[in-house]
């Protein structure tokens, strides 16, 4: 049975009221979480700032709070990030360049693209297990910075490759054609024009 125009307007007004109530409910939940996070950050800051000094940064962990520090964690993190950058950035950018500039639409390119898409959806715990099995045990690198850096490199490689491919796609075709018209081949064009233009 079709609704009359008055019934339709009442039904529509009822739905709008429900939508507003739901929006207010979601906003209340969101702001409650933000407020709770702010309280936690304030409490941590009040308790932690009194311990933040040069001794805390330059000392190793200790069971005694007045002697405890974060030197080993800080230095280890800096080393780990540096090694991950050394391992992953050249491989990721080179893979993106190969896929965008040299591979074409061949079978190898499709296999690499499928694997990149699959790796991007793998949970990080799987990378941890993979790093333990391959780098720590198979290659006998033990629990070292190199093992951690290689595992982290595997974790972020899909992100680097996808971001690099998107950056390379933004380089206008006219830049490539201008280099080709002056006699440059594919490799010098990619190295001297495409890659620098994609950096920003």
Residue pairs with C-beta under 8 A, 6 or more apart in sequence:
3 11
51 65
55 69
56 68
56 69
56 70
57 69
57 70
57 71
57 74
58 69
58 71
59 67
59 68
59 69
59 70
59 71
60 69
60 71
60 72
61 68
61 69
61 70
61 72
61 73
62 68
62 69
76 145
79 145
80 145
80 148
80 149
80 152
83 145
83 146
83 149
84 149
84 152
84 153
84 156
86 149
87 149
87 150
87 153
88 152
88 153
88 156
88 157
88 160
89 160
91 153
91 157
92 156
92 157
92 160
92 161
92 164
93 160
93 164
93 195
95 112
95 116
95 157
95 161
95 164
96 160
96 161
96 162
96 164
96 165
96 167
96 168
97 164
97 168
97 190
97 194
97 195
99 109
99 112
99 113
99 161
99 165
100 165
100 168
100 169
101 168
101 186
101 190
101 194
102 186
102 190
103 109
103 112
116 158
116 161
116 162
117 158
119 154
119 157
119 158
120 158
120 159
120 162
124 155
127 151
127 154
127 155
128 151
130 151
130 154
131 147
131 148
131 150
131 151
131 154
135 141
135 146
135 147
135 150
135 151
136 142
136 143
136 147
141 147
141 150
164 198
167 198
167 199
168 194
168 195
168 198
170 198
171 193
171 194
171 197
171 198
175 193
175 194
175 197
176 189
176 193
176 194
178 193
179 188
179 189
179 192
179 193
180 189
184 192
184 193
